[in-house]
Each structure stands twice: as C-alpha cells, then as structure tokens.
Amino acid sequence: MRKQVAILLAMACLCAGSVKAAPTQYQVKQKYVLGGDGGWDYLTFDPAGKRLFISRGTHVMVVDPYKGSVVGDIPDTPGVHGIALAQDLGKGFTSNGRENSVTVFDLKTLKQTDKIKIDGENPDAILYDPSSKRVFTFNGRSKNATVIDAANGKVVATIPLDGKPEFGVADGKGGVFVNIEDKSELTSIDAKKATVIKTWPLAPCEEPSGLAMDQKHRRLFAGCSNKMMAVVDADSGKVLATPAIGEGVDANAFDADQQLAFSSNGRDGNLTVVHEDSPGKFSVVENAPTEKFARTMALDTTNHDVYLVTAEIEEAPPAKEGERPRRSMKPGTFTLLVVGAAGAPAKKVASKDTSTAKKSAASSETTKDPAVEALYKSKCQACHGADGAGSAAGKKMGAKDFKSAEVAKASDTDMIDITKKGKGKMPGFESKLTNDQISALIKYIRSLK
C-alpha cells in the first residue's frame, strides 16, 4: 500500500513540474467595472491585506479583487506610476512622476505620513528591497535611480544609469535589477552600496519594459517590444532564451509555485504564459485572451490569479496630418480583469449551505480555504484535474483517480509520511511544505467528490 500511495503522491506533487508547459488553461474569470477618474499604470498586489493597489494618474485606487469593490483611495499623487509595499515596516510608497516625489502612506489606514522630494526627474517604477530596507525609484527623464531609507524617509543616494530605466526587481539578497529601455540593456545594482555592479546588453531583445524574477533559480524575465521575453541569467547577464510573446507588453510576473512567467500584452489583448521547464529551458504554454489595452498586471501569490486592468478607449482624429489619433478613456469603463485557471473560483464566497455544519470541521474548512485550493492547483491539478479524476495529460502518464478505492484505503499517516520523506522518484517535501500545508492538501484530496 505504501508503494501505491507513493506513486499516487508522486504524480500529484511532481506533475506540474514534469509535464511540459503546464497544461493549465487561463481565461478571464471575472470582470469588475470599477469606473473612477484617471488613466492607469502599474498594479501592485498586497498578499497580507488581500488588496490590489492601482495607480490612477493623480491618486491610487485600492481594490478588493475578490469582490471587485473599491475599499480605499490614496489622493495627492500627481503623475503616479508605481506602488511599493514594505510589509515589515507597515508602509507603502508611490512614485509621483509629475511632482518628482514619493508619497509614504500607512498600510493599515492608507493615510499619507510623509512626502519625500527627490532630485530625479519623472520617477516611474518603484520597488522596496527588504534586504537593505531601501526604496528605489527609477527616474525616466533624468536617467538615474533614487535610493531612499524606507525607515526614516531620507534620500540616501542617486545612482547614475546608462539610459532610461523602466521596471526593476529585487532578488531578496541585496541585489536590484532594472531594465534600461532606450539602450536595450539590463543593469544590476548593489542595494547596500547604492552602486551599479554591471550593465549587460539584452540583444536580441529591444526596448525592455516589464521585468520579473525567479529568485530561486536566478532567472530574470524581461518583456521586450519586439514580441519576445528575454530570459536572463541574473549572475552572468547571459540571455538564455527568447520565447515569443504578444505585442504591447508593459509588465511581467513570475509564479514560483507553478514555474510560470507571464507577459501582459496590451496591443494584442492577451496574456502570454511561459513555463520554466528547467532553469535553462522555457516553453510557451499559451496566449490567453484578455482585452485590448490590458498592458499591466499583478500576480496574486495566494491563489495564482493574474489581475489586469483596461478600459474602453475612444479615438479622435489627429490634430495635424501625420500625427497619431488622440485617445481618451471612455468615462465609467475602467475595468478589472481576473484571469486564472479555467474552472477555478474567481473570488472567495462564503458557503450558505448550513448542512456543512454536520460535516467534519477540518474537511469543511479545508475545502473553503482559497490558499489550500491554490496549493492543490499548483501541486496536483496539472495531472489530476480540478476534481481529482485526472486531466488528459495526467491520464496519459498513468495518474490515478484521487477518488479511487486505493487512495480511500490509504491512511493519512502513510500519505503524510511519504509526502514528507519521498519515495522512489518522488522527492521529499518536508523542507518545501509545512506540516499544516501537507495535512491540508491531503484533507482537500479526501474532500474531492
């Protein structure tokens, strides 16, 4: 029996990594019309507060993405581009492009606590590096980066860059990386020393904008205007692969649990999904339809959904011959798109069935918990399907039905023990999953009907 369970769990927990290009299909699950004034730029998801921060020109809209409701607003952020969150300090920061300033706000109350004037011009992307406890703004017009002590709000340094910076990411170990859009380059920065370490060419990538990182495998994913994603070794700067993406990218994200990189493509109106088959091999899973102009996004790390925003755009004839048409957002059409795995729930909904009180409390709580559903989706669903009966790809590999008599007869103790220690081709997950996660995952499997 232990051998049979080992095979079953090996299929469950390794399938997502062994099936090429992760057979999960993404689709728009929900659309929420938010309305409100102002255009938009970057989005930032707050996993602790379960909120989505959206820059809206002169203010930041704060949204509950599970309900599609506006829960707050941060005013007086002229020309805001990005939002960075310092969870350990209880602070948030916005880059105000028209004012050359950074607004500091309280994460609980959303109230402004400080406004920092910087020397850089047109601060665009902004990030918080928890390793150095510093905030970095990347200033497009002055072609430099401003470094701020997040604790006291003091400007520490200004770092000259080789060209116009776009998006940046931190590696969690004191390293910061930023795209140089006009030079098609990537720059690495020592966060504590506030100095440039190295600048690498990204050819054949042109005009990189979005940037994401696989911190574990030290891989960077840069979205390029010539319809490719440059996958870069963060230590050597070598371009390892250039999988094709849609047109009009302005943001990228990486899901570490599912080993998926995303590119939001506003002109084509799709989301390119790239699977990291191994640290050196990458394949395009799909180009999931979204909507035109949905060019920026944020990843929900708790349930693996992707949030994008768009609006209906009206075009007026150009003022002069040869110029581009003038575009404006149709009032009241600003919309949040929730994109996720086909068939997965888009938001948390409390059950109205009072009969669940008669069931096992542990089983009931587990099946309702979005975090456990996300864990199942990332570790099991690729082969065993949403209902546990088996996906097409999983059945070809011999994955068995979680609702079978074999699994039903296996004890929880055996399943937990094998999941922790591993057996045969299945590695142990004791160092990767907590005891609570393993127990919750097995209870969830038991609940599948």
C-alpha positions in Angstrom: 0.0 0.0 0.0 2.8 2.4 0.8 4.3 1.8 -2.6 0.9 2.5 -4.3 0.4 5.7 -2.3 3.9 6.8 -3.2 3.1 6.5 -6.9 -0.1 8.5 -6.4 1.5 11.3 -4.5 4.5 11.5 -6.9 2.1 12.1 -9.7 0.2 14.6 -7.6 3.1 16.7 -6.4 5.6 16.4 -9.3 3.2 16.5 -12.2 3.2 20.3 -12.6 7.0 20.3 -13.0 7.2 17.2 -15.2 4.5 17.9 -17.8 6.0 20.3 -20.4 4.4 23.7 -20.4 2.0 23.0 -17.6 -1.4 22.1 -19.2 -3.3 24.7 -17.2 -5.5 26.9 -19.4 -6.0 30.6 -18.4 -9.1 32.6 -19.0 -10.9 35.8 -17.9 -13.0 34.6 -14.9 -14.4 37.8 -13.8 -14.8 41.4 -14.9 -15.4 44.2 -12.4 -16.2 47.7 -13.7 -14.5 50.0 -11.2 -15.0 53.3 -13.0 -13.3 56.3 -11.5 -11.1 59.1 -12.8 -7.6 58.9 -14.3 -5.7 56.6 -16.6 -3.5 53.9 -15.2 -0.1 52.4 -15.0 1.4 49.8 -12.6 -0.6 47.5 -10.3 0.7 46.0 -7.0 -0.9 43.2 -5.1 -0.8 43.2 -1.3 -0.9 39.5 -0.2 -1.1 40.3 3.5 -4.1 42.7 3.2 -5.6 40.9 0.1 -5.8 44.3 -1.7 -4.9 45.5 -5.1 -3.2 48.9 -5.5 -3.8 50.6 -8.9 -2.2 53.8 -10.0 -4.8 56.2 -11.5 -2.9 59.3 -12.6 -3.4 61.6 -9.6 -4.4 59.0 -7.0 -4.1 55.4 -6.1 -7.2 53.2 -6.1 -7.3 50.4 -3.6 -9.5 47.4 -4.5 -10.7 44.2 -3.0 -10.0 42.0 -6.1 -12.2 39.1 -4.7 -15.3 41.2 -4.6 -14.4 43.8 -7.2 -15.1 46.7 -4.9 -13.1 49.9 -4.1 -12.1 49.8 -0.5 -9.9 52.9 -0.3 -8.0 55.7 -2.1 -4.7 57.5 -1.7 -5.0 61.1 -3.0 -2.5 63.7 -4.0 -0.1 61.5 -6.0 0.5 63.6 -9.2 1.5 61.5 -12.1 1.7 58.4 -10.0 3.3 55.4 -11.8 4.0 52.7 -9.2 3.4 51.4 -5.7 5.9 49.6 -3.5 4.9 47.9 -0.2 7.2 47.5 2.8 5.2 44.9 4.8 7.8 44.7 7.5 7.6 48.4 8.2 3.9 48.8 7.7 4.5 51.4 4.9 3.7 51.9 1.3 5.4 54.2 -1.2 4.2 55.7 -4.5 6.3 57.3 -7.3 4.8 60.6 -8.4 6.2 61.4 -11.9 4.8 64.9 -12.3 5.9 66.1 -8.9 9.3 64.3 -8.6 8.3 63.0 -5.2 7.5 59.8 -3.3 4.4 59.6 -1.1 4.7 57.5 2.0 1.5 56.0 3.4 0.4 53.8 6.3 -0.6 50.3 5.1 -3.4 49.9 7.6 -5.0 53.3 7.4 -3.9 54.3 3.8 -3.2 57.8 5.2 -0.2 59.8 4.0 2.5 60.0 6.6 5.2 61.8 4.5 6.1 63.1 1.1 9.7 62.9 0.0 11.2 65.2 -2.6 13.8 63.7 -4.9 16.3 65.1 -7.3 15.5 62.6 -10.0 13.0 63.6 -12.7 9.9 61.6 -13.6 10.2 58.7 -11.1 8.5 55.8 -12.9 8.9 52.3 -11.5 9.4 51.9 -7.7 10.4 48.9 -5.6 11.2 48.1 -2.0 14.2 45.9 -1.2 13.6 44.2 2.2 17.2 43.1 2.4 18.6 46.6 2.6 15.3 48.2 3.7 15.6 50.7 0.9 13.2 52.1 -1.7 14.4 52.6 -5.2 12.7 54.9 -7.7 13.8 54.6 -11.4 13.6 58.1 -12.9 13.0 58.1 -16.7 13.8 61.7 -17.6 16.9 62.1 -15.5 18.1 58.5 -16.3 19.0 57.6 -12.7 17.8 55.9 -9.6 17.0 57.4 -6.3 17.7 55.4 -3.1 15.6 56.1 0.0 16.0 54.7 3.5 12.5 53.3 4.0 12.6 53.6 7.8 13.4 57.3 8.1 12.4 58.6 4.6 15.8 60.1 3.9 17.3 60.1 0.4 20.5 58.0 0.6 21.9 58.3 -2.9 21.3 58.9 -6.5 22.7 56.3 -8.9 23.5 57.4 -12.5 22.3 54.9 -15.1 23.3 54.2 -18.7 19.9 55.2 -20.1 16.2 55.4 -19.4 15.2 52.9 -16.7 11.9 51.0 -16.8 10.9 48.3 -14.4 13.0 46.9 -11.6 13.1 43.8 -9.3 15.0 42.8 -6.2 16.5 39.3 -5.6 16.0 39.3 -1.9 19.7 39.1 -1.2 20.7 42.7 -1.7 20.7 42.8 -5.5 18.5 45.0 -7.6 17.9 44.7 -11.4 16.4 47.3 -13.8 15.7 47.4 -17.5 17.3 50.2 -19.5 14.7 50.7 -22.1 16.3 53.0 -24.7 19.6 51.1 -24.7 18.1 47.6 -24.6 20.1 46.7 -21.5 19.8 45.3 -18.1 21.6 46.8 -15.1 22.4 45.1 -11.7 22.8 47.3 -8.6 24.2 46.6 -5.2 21.4 47.8 -2.9 23.5 48.5 0.2 26.4 50.2 -1.6 24.0 52.0 -3.9 26.2 51.4 -6.9 26.0 49.8 -10.3 27.6 46.4 -10.5 27.2 45.6 -14.2 25.2 46.5 -17.2 24.5 43.8 -19.8 23.2 44.0 -23.4 19.9 42.2 -23.9 20.2 41.6 -27.7 18.1 40.4 -29.5 15.6 41.9 -27.1 14.6 45.5 -27.9 13.2 48.2 -25.6 12.6 46.0 -22.5 9.8 47.3 -20.2 8.4 44.7 -17.7 10.7 42.6 -15.5 10.1 39.7 -13.2 12.4 37.2 -11.4 12.7 33.6 -10.4 14.7 34.2 -7.2 15.4 30.5 -6.6 16.9 29.8 -10.0 18.3 33.3 -10.5 16.4 33.9 -13.7 15.1 37.3 -15.0 12.2 37.7 -17.4 12.2 40.9 -19.4 9.3 41.8 -21.7 10.6 43.3 -25.0 8.8 45.5 -27.5 9.9 43.2 -30.4 7.5 40.5 -29.1 9.8 38.3 -27.1 10.6 37.6 -23.5 14.3 37.7 -22.7 15.2 35.1 -20.1 18.4 36.2 -18.5 20.9 34.6 -16.1 21.0 37.1 -13.2 24.6 36.3 -12.4 26.2 36.3 -15.8 23.8 38.5 -17.7 23.6 35.9 -20.5 20.4 35.7 -22.5 19.3 32.1 -22.2 16.1 32.1 -24.2 13.7 34.4 -26.0 10.2 32.8 -26.1 7.7 34.7 -28.2 5.1 36.9 -26.6 2.2 39.1 -27.8 2.6 42.7 -28.8 2.4 45.7 -26.4 4.0 44.2 -23.3 4.4 46.6 -20.3 4.6 44.2 -17.3 5.8 40.7 -16.4 5.3 38.4 -13.4 6.7 35.1 -12.2 4.7 32.4 -10.3 7.3 30.5 -8.3 4.9 27.7 -7.2 3.9 26.9 -10.8 7.1 27.9 -12.5 5.2 30.2 -14.9 6.2 33.6 -16.3 3.6 36.0 -17.6 3.6 38.8 -20.1 0.6 41.2 -20.3 0.3 42.4 -23.9 -1.9 45.4 -24.4 -2.0 45.7 -28.2 -2.8 42.1 -28.8 -5.1 41.9 -25.8 -3.6 38.7 -24.4 -1.5 37.2 -21.6 1.4 35.1 -22.7 2.2 32.2 -20.3 5.7 30.7 -20.4 6.6 27.6 -18.4 10.1 27.2 -16.9 10.6 23.5 -17.8 14.0 23.7 -16.2 16.4 26.5 -15.3 17.7 26.5 -18.9 14.6 25.5 -20.9 11.4 27.6 -21.4 8.3 27.0 -23.5 5.2 29.0 -24.3 2.1 27.4 -22.8 -0.5 29.7 -24.4 -1.6 33.3 -25.3 -4.7 33.6 -23.2 -7.2 36.2 -24.4 -7.7 39.2 -22.2 -8.7 42.6 -23.6 -7.0 45.2 -25.7 -5.1 47.9 -23.7 -4.7 45.4 -20.7 -0.9 46.1 -20.6 0.0 46.0 -16.9 -0.8 43.4 -14.3 -0.1 42.0 -10.8 0.1 38.4 -9.7 -2.0 37.2 -6.7 0.6 35.0 -4.9 -2.1 33.4 -2.7 -4.3 31.9 -5.4 -2.3 32.3 -8.6 -4.8 34.6 -10.3 -3.5 37.5 -12.5 -5.1 40.9 -12.3 -5.1 43.3 -15.3 -7.0 46.5 -15.9 -8.4 48.1 -19.1 -11.0 50.5 -20.3 -12.9 51.4 -23.5 -10.7 53.8 -25.5 -12.1 56.4 -27.8 -10.1 57.8 -30.7 -10.3 61.3 -32.1 -8.8 62.4 -35.4 -5.2 63.7 -35.1 -4.8 67.5 -34.6 -2.4 67.5 -37.6 -1.8 65.3 -40.6 0.8 62.7 -39.9 0.2 62.6 -36.1 -1.3 59.8 -34.2 -5.0 59.8 -33.4 -5.8 61.2 -30.0 -7.0 58.6 -27.5 -9.1 59.1 -24.4 -10.7 56.7 -21.9 -14.5 56.5 -22.1 -15.9 57.6 -18.7 -17.1 54.9 -16.4 -15.4 52.0 -18.3 -12.3 51.3 -16.2 -12.4 47.6 -15.6 -10.5 45.0 -13.5 -10.0 41.6 -15.2 -9.4 38.5 -13.1 -7.5 35.9 -15.1 -6.9 32.4 -13.8 -7.1 28.7 -14.4 -10.2 27.6 -16.3 -12.9 26.4 -13.9 -11.2 27.8 -10.7 -13.3 30.2 -8.5 -12.6 33.8 -9.1 -13.2 35.0 -5.6 -13.8 33.9 -2.0 -17.5 33.1 -1.4 -18.8 32.0 2.0 -21.0 28.9 1.8 -24.7 29.4 2.5 -25.3 25.7 3.0 -26.0 25.2 6.7 -25.7 21.4 6.3 -22.0 21.7 6.2 -22.0 22.1 10.0 -22.8 18.4 10.2 -19.6 17.5 8.3 -16.1 17.2 9.7 -15.0 20.7 10.7 -11.5 20.2 9.4 -12.7 18.9 6.0 -15.2 21.8 5.7 -12.7 24.5 6.5 -10.1 23.0 4.1 -12.4 22.9 1.1 -13.4 26.5 1.6 -9.8 27.8 2.0 -8.6 29.5 -1.2 -5.0 29.0 -0.1 -5.5 25.2 0.0 -7.2 25.3 -3.3 -4.3 27.2 -4.7 -1.9 24.7 -3.2 -3.8 21.8 -4.8 -3.9 23.7 -8.1 -0.1 24.3 -8.2 0.9 20.8 -7.0 -1.8 18.4 -8.2 -4.2 19.8 -10.7 -2.0 19.6 -13.7 -2.3 15.8 -13.7 -5.3 15.1 -11.5 -7.6 17.8 -12.7 -9.7 20.2 -10.7 -12.0 17.3 -9.5 -9.3 14.8 -8.9 -10.5 12.4 -11.6 -7.4 13.1 -13.8 -6.5 15.5 -16.6 -5.9 14.4 -20.2 -2.2 14.8 -19.7 -2.2 13.1 -16.4 -4.1 10.0 -17.6 -1.5 9.6 -20.3 1.2 9.5 -17.6 -0.8 6.9 -15.6 -2.0 9.3 -12.9 -4.7 7.6 -10.8 -8.1 8.9 -9.7 -7.9 10.5 -6.2 -11.4 9.2 -5.6 -10.3 5.6 -6.2 -10.5 2.9 -3.6 -6.7 2.7 -3.4 -6.5 6.3 -2.1 -9.6 5.9 0.1 -8.0 2.9 1.9 -4.6 4.6 2.5 -4.2 6.1 5.9 -3.5 9.8 6.4 -0.4 8.9 8.4 1.1 6.9 5.4 0.3 9.7 3.0 1.8 12.4 5.2 4.9 10.3 5.9 5.6 9.6 2.2 4.9 13.2 1.2 7.5 14.4 3.8 10.2 11.9 3.1 9.6 11.0 -0.5 9.9 7.5 -2.1 11.2 6.3 -5.4 11.2 9.1 -7.9 9.2 11.4 -5.6 11.4 13.8 -3.6 10.5 14.7 0.0 8.6 17.8 0.6 9.4 18.2 4.3 11.6 21.3 3.6 9.2 22.7 0.9 5.8 22.4 2.6 4.9 22.9 6.2 3.2 20.2 8.2 -0.1 22.2 8.1 0.2 22.5 4.3 0.7 18.8 3.8 -2.2 17.9 6.1 -4.4 20.5 4.5 -3.5 19.2 1.0 -4.4 15.6 1.9 -7.7 16.6 3.5 -8.5 18.6 0.4 -7.8 15.5 -1.7 -10.1 13.5 0.6 -12.9 16.0 0.1 -13.0 15.7 -3.7 -16.3 14.2 -4.8 
